[in-house]
Amino acid sequence: MTVARTPAALGYRMPAEWHPHAATWLTWPKDPVTWPDRVPAVQEIFLQFIDALTPHERVCLLVDSAAVAGDVRERCRGRAAQIDNLQCVEVQTVDSWIRDYGPNFLLGPDGQLGYNHWRFNAWGGKYETLMRDASVPSRLEALAGLTGFEPGIVLEGGSIDVNGTGTVLTTEQCLLHPNRNPGLSKTDIEGYLRLHLGVQQVLWLGDGIEGDDTDGHIDDITRFVSADTIVTVVEDDPADTNHRPLRDNLERLQSARQPNGEPWRIVTLPMPGYVMADGDRLPASYANFYIANRVVLAPVYAHANDAVAIEILAGLFPAHRIVPIQCEPLVWGMGSIHCVTQQQPASALNNLG
């Protein structure tokens, strides 16, 4: 680490997801290996994203070619999308997990936009083909005029969540896993988070949910919804594999304190039961929502708890419209809404929009 050239040293920080957006970045889905027999259904889900987002902010959609861009625009006609707010960006990609391989946007001391380009190794080397997406930030022409930082360690965007006032949430299962940064200690990792996210406090949870091939990403279990409020999933069935680790995470949060010494406000979300694929459990969770300008995209799974989760989220975001999206086809790819979105915060200098 060269401290003098880190975001924190230069006054940059990662804002909370509810900070006003200039845009949401997506990557058009097309991989039949990720979504066997479900690519058309997943593309329809992405069209629903565009319908919900473009009335409120720009959508920057990575596409492989001009032909794909034209097809997407044509498919948006006659829907709720505001097509003038859809910007197709021609960049070759393998898959759609832009949360994990895309730029991690920051704001500087004068409100200027910057970004981190963390290393991406396809979740601990699990998918060699997908490692090619590690170069996406360096191939985005729109980032060329911004201040960029390369922390030099492996970190996926879905493994962190910030409240915008100095605290980051993460898990030991993911960030301390030997398949990420085996030479770094917990203290080392905390140092990188502080210097590259502009935070002062790291809240460590334990393990993620069953079926999560990311080794416990935080965005499947626990999220900030305001500067002092955390929503976390729980599983009430003691026979469910998720019961114990989620209970442990809840207890950690209940014993944690804010920097001012006050307890965090903790709100619990249920889990959607078992969502299966070929006999294996998928990492379906209501915590994998996405906060945009005036809307929250919320995953649902045709489960009785869908309505409960939507009601809880509506209470947490009274100024937002909650948009439920049926995500069973999407989670076949081992991720949901938050995993395929990346927020670009609004900049006081209006660079990059």
VEXBAZA-109558 format. One record per residue (C-alpha): z, y, x; residue number from 1. Coordinates in steps of 0.001 Angstrom, whole numbers, always signed. Layout:
REM VEXBAZA-109558
+---------+---------+---------+-----+
!       Z !       Y !       X ! num !
+---------+---------+---------+-----+
!       Z !       Y !       X ! NUM !
...
+---------+---------+---------+-----+
This chain:
REM VEXBAZA-109558
+---------+---------+---------+-----+
!       Z !       Y !       X ! num !
+---------+---------+---------+-----+
!      +0 !      +0 !      +0 !   1 !
!    -923 !   +3463 !   +1197 !   2 !
!   +1583 !   +5488 !    -785 !   3 !
!     -78 !   +8860 !    -138 !   4 !
!   -3254 !   +7706 !   -1913 !   5 !
!   -1614 !   +6014 !   -4909 !   6 !
!   -1905 !   +7340 !   -8464 !   7 !
!   +1805 !   +8159 !   -8672 !   8 !
!   +1713 !  +10121 !   -5419 !   9 !
!   -1162 !  +12203 !   -6805 !  10 !
!    +464 !  +12709 !  -10193 !  11 !
!   -1510 !  +10137 !  -12188 !  12 !
!     -17 !   +7820 !  -14794 !  13 !
!   -1153 !   +5328 !  -17405 !  14 !
!    -633 !   +6841 !  -20872 !  15 !
!    +543 !   +4806 !  -23853 !  16 !
!   -2129 !   +3196 !  -26000 !  17 !
!   -1379 !   +5576 !  -28880 !  18 !
!   -2251 !   +8593 !  -26716 !  19 !
!   -5403 !  +10144 !  -28258 !  20 !
!   -8539 !   +8277 !  -27219 !  21 !
!  -11872 !   +9577 !  -26077 !  22 !
!  -13324 !   +6091 !  -26479 !  23 !
!  -12789 !   +2372 !  -26809 !  24 !
!  -14693 !    +121 !  -24415 !  25 !
!  -16001 !   -3272 !  -25578 !  26 !
!  -18342 !   -5910 !  -24148 !  27 !
!  -20774 !   -7495 !  -26608 !  28 !
!  -19937 !  -11224 !  -26987 !  29 !
!  -22596 !  -13841 !  -26296 !  30 !
!  -21100 !  -16760 !  -24348 !  31 !
!  -21396 !  -20103 !  -26236 !  32 !
!  -19038 !  -21727 !  -23756 !  33 !
!  -16277 !  -19296 !  -24687 !  34 !
!  -17001 !  -19482 !  -28426 !  35 !
!  -18670 !  -22844 !  -29156 !  36 !
!  -20643 !  -22599 !  -32428 !  37 !
!  -18852 !  -19316 !  -33133 !  38 !
!  -20804 !  -16602 !  -31309 !  39 !
!  -22332 !  -15241 !  -34555 !  40 !
!  -18875 !  -15131 !  -36181 !  41 !
!  -17414 !  -13351 !  -33140 !  42 !
!  -20280 !  -10861 !  -33102 !  43 !
!  -19499 !  -10104 !  -36754 !  44 !
!  -15880 !   -9422 !  -35710 !  45 !
!  -17139 !   -6953 !  -33097 !  46 !
!  -19241 !   -5238 !  -35756 !  47 !
!  -16040 !   -4888 !  -37780 !  48 !
!  -14431 !   -3264 !  -34713 !  49 !
!  -17309 !    -785 !  -34534 !  50 !
!  -17050 !    -121 !  -38284 !  51 !
!  -13339 !    +694 !  -37972 !  52 !
!  -13429 !   +2622 !  -34684 !  53 !
!  -16537 !   +4805 !  -34714 !  54 !
!  -15380 !   +7072 !  -37580 !  55 !
!  -12496 !   +8101 !  -35283 !  56 !
!  -13670 !   +7744 !  -31676 !  57 !
!  -16589 !   +6805 !  -29491 !  58 !
!  -17236 !   +3136 !  -28760 !  59 !
!  -18727 !   +2352 !  -25338 !  60 !
!  -20289 !   -1095 !  -25705 !  61 !
!  -21415 !   -2987 !  -22617 !  62 !
!  -24672 !   -4852 !  -23296 !  63 !
!  -26923 !   -6875 !  -21043 !  64 !
!  -30174 !   -5126 !  -21952 !  65 !
!  -31873 !   -2448 !  -24012 !  66 !
!  -33039 !   -5180 !  -26393 !  67 !
!  -29443 !   -6204 !  -27102 !  68 !
!  -28497 !   -2556 !  -27597 !  69 !
!  -31285 !   -2133 !  -30140 !  70 !
!  -30260 !   -5287 !  -31988 !  71 !
!  -26627 !   -4162 !  -32204 !  72 !
!  -27612 !    -717 !  -33482 !  73 !
!  -29872 !   -2267 !  -36097 !  74 !
!  -27070 !   -4589 !  -37227 !  75 !
!  -24758 !   -1582 !  -37606 !  76 !
!  -27071 !     +95 !  -40130 !  77 !
!  -25850 !      +6 !  -43710 !  78 !
!  -22278 !    -648 !  -42623 !  79 !
!  -19317 !   +1711 !  -42210 !  80 !
!  -20131 !   +2432 !  -38555 !  81 !
!  -20997 !   +5959 !  -37460 !  82 !
!  -23844 !   +5001 !  -35164 !  83 !
!  -23867 !   +8363 !  -33387 !  84 !
!  -20457 !   +7367 !  -31997 !  85 !
!  -21772 !   +4085 !  -30581 !  86 !
!  -22829 !   +4311 !  -26929 !  87 !
!  -24479 !   +1194 !  -25523 !  88 !
!  -24078 !    +859 !  -21755 !  89 !
!  -26446 !   -1543 !  -19979 !  90 !
!  -24308 !   -3564 !  -17574 !  91 !
!  -24654 !   -7285 !  -16958 !  92 !
!  -21491 !   -9212 !  -17807 !  93 !
!  -20477 !  -12841 !  -18165 !  94 !
!  -17906 !  -12495 !  -20929 !  95 !
!  -16076 !  -10024 !  -23154 !  96 !
!  -12550 !   -9786 !  -21720 !  97 !
!  -12812 !   -6136 !  -20722 !  98 !
!   -9065 !   -5617 !  -21118 !  99 !
!   -8586 !   -7782 !  -18035 ! 100 !
!  -11545 !   -6908 !  -15806 ! 101 !
!  -12369 !   -3383 !  -16972 ! 102 !
!  -11117 !     -56 !  -15616 ! 103 !
!   -7424 !    +690 !  -16214 ! 104 !
!   -7650 !   +4351 !  -17199 ! 105 !
!   -5125 !   +6940 !  -16011 ! 106 !
!   -4459 !  +10627 !  -16579 ! 107 !
!   -3812 !  +13026 !  -13708 ! 108 !
!   -1409 !  +15969 !  -13421 ! 109 !
!   -3913 !  +18350 !  -15007 ! 110 !
!   -5044 !  +15873 !  -17635 ! 111 !
!   -8014 !  +14662 !  -15598 ! 112 !
!   -9233 !  +11099 !  -16006 ! 113 !
!   -8859 !   +8473 !  -13269 ! 114 !
!   -8683 !   +4702 !  -13153 ! 115 !
!   -7361 !   +1658 !  -11334 ! 116 !
!   -9741 !   -1121 !  -10332 ! 117 !
!   -7377 !   -4072 !   -9989 ! 118 !
!   -8592 !   -7338 !   -8546 ! 119 !
!   -9649 !   -9911 !  -11157 ! 120 !
!   -9639 !  -13629 !  -10305 ! 121 !
!  -10269 !  -15080 !  -13788 ! 122 !
!   -6626 !  -15732 !  -14605 ! 123 !
!   -5646 !  -17511 !  -11448 ! 124 !
!   -9026 !  -19000 !  -10574 ! 125 !
!   -9365 !  -20980 !  -13819 ! 126 !
!  -12975 !  -19986 !  -14572 ! 127 !
!  -15188 !  -19526 !  -11522 ! 128 !
!  -18173 !  -18200 !  -13466 ! 129 !
!  -16103 !  -15464 !  -15074 ! 130 !
!  -14994 !  -14141 !  -11693 ! 131 !
!  -18335 !  -12303 !  -11542 ! 132 !
!  -16959 !   -9799 !  -14045 ! 133 !
!  -14545 !   -8575 !  -11362 ! 134 !
!  -17225 !   -6121 !  -10215 ! 135 !
!  -17792 !   -4479 !  -13607 ! 136 !
!  -15792 !   -1286 !  -12886 ! 137 !
!  -17755 !    -704 !   -9681 ! 138 !
!  -21012 !   -1033 !  -11661 ! 139 !
!  -20158 !   +1507 !  -14366 ! 140 !
!  -22079 !   +4682 !  -13559 ! 141 !
!  -19846 !   +6661 !  -15913 ! 142 !
!  -16906 !   +6170 !  -13526 ! 143 !
!  -18720 !   +7563 !  -10492 ! 144 !
!  -17319 !  +11078 !  -10862 ! 145 !
!  -13729 !  +10005 !  -11458 ! 146 !
!  -10860 !   +9479 !   -9037 ! 147 !
!  -10603 !   +5730 !   -8614 ! 148 !
!   -7881 !   +3626 !   -7031 ! 149 !
!   -7990 !     +64 !   -5719 ! 150 !
!   -4425 !   -1294 !   -5662 ! 151 !
!   -5594 !   -4403 !   -3794 ! 152 !
!   -3692 !   -6963 !   -5873 ! 153 !
!   -4672 !   -9239 !   -8741 ! 154 !
!   -3630 !   -7877 !  -12127 ! 155 !
!   -5140 !   -8129 !  -15601 ! 156 !
!   -4842 !   -5374 !  -18182 ! 157 !
!   -3392 !   -7757 !  -20757 ! 158 !
!    -430 !   -8477 !  -18492 ! 159 !
!   +1027 !   -4955 !  -18764 ! 160 !
!   +1990 !   -2558 !  -21552 ! 161 !
!   +3380 !    +950 !  -21054 ! 162 !
!   +5225 !   +3424 !  -23262 ! 163 !
!   +3746 !   +6474 !  -21514 ! 164 !
!   +7151 !   +7840 !  -20520 ! 165 !
!   +7895 !   +5721 !  -17483 ! 166 !
!   +8386 !   +2088 !  -18548 ! 167 !
!   +6113 !    -944 !  -18276 ! 168 !
!   +6513 !   -4357 !  -19913 ! 169 !
!   +5312 !   -7534 !  -18229 ! 170 !
!   +6198 !  -11215 !  -17764 ! 171 !
!   +7479 !  -13246 !  -14861 ! 172 !
!   +5235 !  -16155 !  -15847 ! 173 !
!   +2106 !  -14099 !  -15202 ! 174 !
!   +2787 !  -11523 !  -12511 ! 175 !
!   +4928 !  -13856 !  -10395 ! 176 !
!   +2620 !  -16835 !  -10787 ! 177 !
!   +1472 !  -18190 !   -7390 ! 178 !
!   -2151 !  -18180 !   -8562 ! 179 !
!   -2183 !  -14356 !   -8613 ! 180 !
!    -491 !  -12804 !   -5560 ! 181 !
!   +1382 !  -15592 !   -3762 ! 182 !
!   +2444 !  -13418 !    -823 ! 183 !
!   +4201 !  -10813 !   -2937 ! 184 !
!   +7801 !  -10845 !   -4153 ! 185 !
!   +9081 !   -9548 !   -7466 ! 186 !
!  +10206 !   -6393 !   -5670 ! 187 !
!   +6740 !   -6012 !   -4146 ! 188 !
!   +5076 !   -6314 !   -7548 ! 189 !
!   +7438 !   -3728 !   -9026 ! 190 !
!   +6435 !   -1381 !   -6230 ! 191 !
!   +2755 !   -1733 !   -7049 ! 192 !
!   +3413 !   -1128 !  -10743 ! 193 !
!   +5408 !   +2012 !  -10028 ! 194 !
!   +2870 !   +3440 !   -7608 ! 195 !
!    -264 !   +2595 !   -9604 ! 196 !
!    +875 !   +3080 !  -13204 ! 197 !
!   +3196 !   +6035 !  -12622 ! 198 !
!   +6209 !   +4219 !  -14096 ! 199 !
!   +9832 !   +4129 !  -12971 ! 200 !
!  +11151 !   +1135 !  -14948 ! 201 !
!   +9827 !   -2430 !  -15147 ! 202 !
!  +11016 !   -4603 !  -18046 ! 203 !
!  +10531 !   -8266 !  -17169 ! 204 !
!  +10227 !  -10896 !  -19883 ! 205 !
!   +9986 !  -14611 !  -19199 ! 206 !
!   +7241 !  -16846 !  -20579 ! 207 !
!   +4385 !  -16364 !  -22995 ! 208 !
!   +3218 !  -18537 !  -25865 ! 209 !
!   +1835 !  -22055 !  -25950 ! 210 !
!   -1919 !  -22277 !  -25441 ! 211 !
!   -2191 !  -19031 !  -23498 ! 212 !
!   -4448 !  -19705 !  -20517 ! 213 !
!   -3580 !  -16307 !  -19012 ! 214 !
!    -147 !  -17597 !  -17932 ! 215 !
!   +1833 !  -15432 !  -20322 ! 216 !
!    +119 !  -12105 !  -20945 ! 217 !
!   +2461 !   -9539 !  -22437 ! 218 !
!     -60 !   -8465 !  -25092 ! 219 !
!    +365 !  -11799 !  -26861 ! 220 !
!   +4124 !  -11450 !  -27227 ! 221 !
!   +5616 !   -7955 !  -26866 ! 222 !
!   +4258 !   -4419 !  -27236 ! 223 !
!   +5409 !    -833 !  -27182 ! 224 !
!   +4756 !    +961 !  -30475 ! 225 !
!   +6507 !   +4225 !  -29545 ! 226 !
!   +8330 !   +5645 !  -26542 ! 227 !
!  +11588 !   +3929 !  -27572 ! 228 !
!  +10418 !   +1104 !  -29873 ! 229 !
!   +9265 !   -2390 !  -28927 ! 230 !
!   +7803 !   -5006 !  -31248 ! 231 !
!   +8158 !   -8631 !  -30163 ! 232 !
!   +7112 !  -11927 !  -31751 ! 233 !
!   +9619 !  -14615 !  -32675 ! 234 !
!   +9260 !  -18171 !  -33922 ! 235 !
!  +11985 !  -19231 !  -36372 ! 236 !
!  +11161 !  -22947 !  -36327 ! 237 !
!  +13364 !  -24527 !  -33622 ! 238 !
!  +10974 !  -27483 !  -33430 ! 239 !
!   +8114 !  -25188 !  -32393 ! 240 !
!   +7457 !  -25013 !  -28637 ! 241 !
!   +7384 !  -21223 !  -28870 ! 242 !
!  +10871 !  -20932 !  -30352 ! 243 !
!  +12904 !  -21035 !  -27146 ! 244 !
!  +10819 !  -18773 !  -24839 ! 245 !
!  +10363 !  -16161 !  -27561 ! 246 !
!  +14091 !  -16226 !  -28319 ! 247 !
!  +14791 !  -15735 !  -24610 ! 248 !
!  +12442 !  -12746 !  -24529 ! 249 !
!  +14147 !  -11226 !  -27567 ! 250 !
!  +17564 !  -11598 !  -25941 ! 251 !
!  +16300 !   -9936 !  -22748 ! 252 !
!  +15021 !   -6992 !  -24761 ! 253 !
!  +18253 !   -6694 !  -26709 ! 254 !
!  +20263 !   -6490 !  -23489 ! 255 !
!  +17852 !   -4077 !  -21770 ! 256 !
!  +18433 !    -338 !  -21733 ! 257 !
!  +16174 !   +2686 !  -21616 ! 258 !
!  +16398 !   +4931 !  -18539 ! 259 !
!  +18761 !   +7190 !  -20526 ! 260 !
!  +21129 !   +4283 !  -21140 ! 261 !
!  +20298 !   +3883 !  -24820 ! 262 !
!  +19248 !    +480 !  -26210 ! 263 !
!  +15634 !     -32 !  -27146 ! 264 !
!  +14753 !    -186 !  -30814 ! 265 !
!  +13547 !   -3774 !  -31283 ! 266 !
!  +11375 !   -4889 !  -34211 ! 267 !
!  +10354 !   -8537 !  -34629 ! 268 !
!   +7028 !   -9932 !  -35778 ! 269 !
!   +6555 !  -13512 !  -37038 ! 270 !
!   +4097 !  -15960 !  -35537 ! 271 !
!   +1082 !  -17331 !  -37444 ! 272 !
!   +2026 !  -20982 !  -37068 ! 273 !
!    -376 !  -23432 !  -35482 ! 274 !
!   -3991 !  -22346 !  -35027 ! 275 !
!   -5751 !  -25332 !  -33481 ! 276 !
!   -9036 !  -26133 !  -31725 ! 277 !
!  -10011 !  -29744 !  -31079 ! 278 !
!   -6363 !  -30788 !  -31077 ! 279 !
!   -5179 !  -28008 !  -28781 ! 280 !
!   -3132 !  -24994 !  -29808 ! 281 !
!   -4765 !  -21583 !  -29536 ! 282 !
!   -2801 !  -18479 !  -28462 ! 283 !
!   -2836 !  -16835 !  -31894 ! 284 !
!    -366 !  -13971 !  -32210 ! 285 !
!     +71 !  -10884 !  -34351 ! 286 !
!   +1152 !   -8953 !  -31237 ! 287 !
!   -2456 !   -8809 !  -30025 ! 288 !
!   -3246 !   -5701 !  -32087 ! 289 !
!   -5069 !   -2623 !  -30802 ! 290 !
!   -3946 !    +982 !  -31381 ! 291 !
!   -6822 !   +3449 !  -31756 ! 292 !
!   -7211 !   +6947 !  -33185 ! 293 !
!   -5839 !   +6764 !  -36746 ! 294 !
!   -6410 !   +2993 !  -37042 ! 295 !
!   -4728 !    -165 !  -35803 ! 296 !
!   -6908 !   -3273 !  -35557 ! 297 !
!   -4651 !   -6186 !  -36489 ! 298 !
!   -5459 !   -9890 !  -36054 ! 299 !
!   -4837 !  -12230 !  -38992 ! 300 !
!   -5310 !  -15991 !  -39202 ! 301 !
!   -5360 !  -17044 !  -42892 ! 302 !
!   -1624 !  -17783 !  -42713 ! 303 !
!   +1159 !  -16845 !  -45101 ! 304 !
!   +2669 !  -14611 !  -42411 ! 305 !
!    -463 !  -12422 !  -42277 ! 306 !
!    +837 !  -10181 !  -45069 ! 307 !
!   +4283 !   -9992 !  -43473 ! 308 !
!   +2837 !   -8917 !  -40126 ! 309 !
!    +554 !   -6313 !  -41702 ! 310 !
!   +3469 !   -4825 !  -43638 ! 311 !
!   +5576 !   -4570 !  -40471 ! 312 !
!   +2747 !   -2902 !  -38548 ! 313 !
!   +2134 !    -480 !  -41415 ! 314 !
!   +5777 !    +573 !  -41234 ! 315 !
!   +5518 !   +1099 !  -37482 ! 316 !
!   +2298 !   +3139 !  -37699 ! 317 !
!   +2616 !   +5259 !  -40865 ! 318 !
!     -70 !   +7702 !  -39694 ! 319 !
!   -2595 !   +4916 !  -39025 ! 320 !
!   -4684 !   +2714 !  -41299 ! 321 !
!   -4020 !    -949 !  -40559 ! 322 !
!   -7298 !   -2893 !  -40465 ! 323 !
!   -6729 !   -6658 !  -40776 ! 324 !
!   -9439 !   -8695 !  -39057 ! 325 !
!   -9760 !  -12457 !  -39447 ! 326 !
!   -9570 !  -13637 !  -35820 ! 327 !
!   -9659 !  -17417 !  -35959 ! 328 !
!  -13205 !  -17485 !  -34506 ! 329 !
!  -12255 !  -14948 !  -31805 ! 330 !
!   -9115 !  -16745 !  -30650 ! 331 !
!  -11186 !  -19864 !  -29962 ! 332 !
!  -12049 !  -17983 !  -26778 ! 333 !
!   -8304 !  -17904 !  -25907 ! 334 !
!   -7789 !  -14239 !  -26751 ! 335 !
!   -7798 !  -11837 !  -29653 ! 336 !
!   -8355 !   -8134 !  -30430 ! 337 !
!   -6342 !   -6497 !  -27656 ! 338 !
!   -7889 !   -8808 !  -25056 ! 339 !
!  -11428 !   -7568 !  -25759 ! 340 !
!  -10683 !   -3833 !  -26026 ! 341 !
!   -9970 !   -1162 !  -23416 ! 342 !
!   -8831 !   +2350 !  -24304 ! 343 !
!  -10098 !   +5468 !  -22570 ! 344 !
!   -7556 !   +8261 !  -23101 ! 345 !
!   -8698 !  +11722 !  -24084 ! 346 !
!   -8771 !  +14009 !  -21073 ! 347 !
!   -7811 !  +17665 !  -21005 ! 348 !
!  -10813 !  +18225 !  -18741 ! 349 !
!  -13089 !  +16246 !  -21065 ! 350 !
!  -14589 !  +14298 !  -18177 ! 351 !
!  -16315 !  +11126 !  -19407 ! 352 !
!  -16075 !  +12521 !  -22922 ! 353 !
+---------+---------+---------+-----+
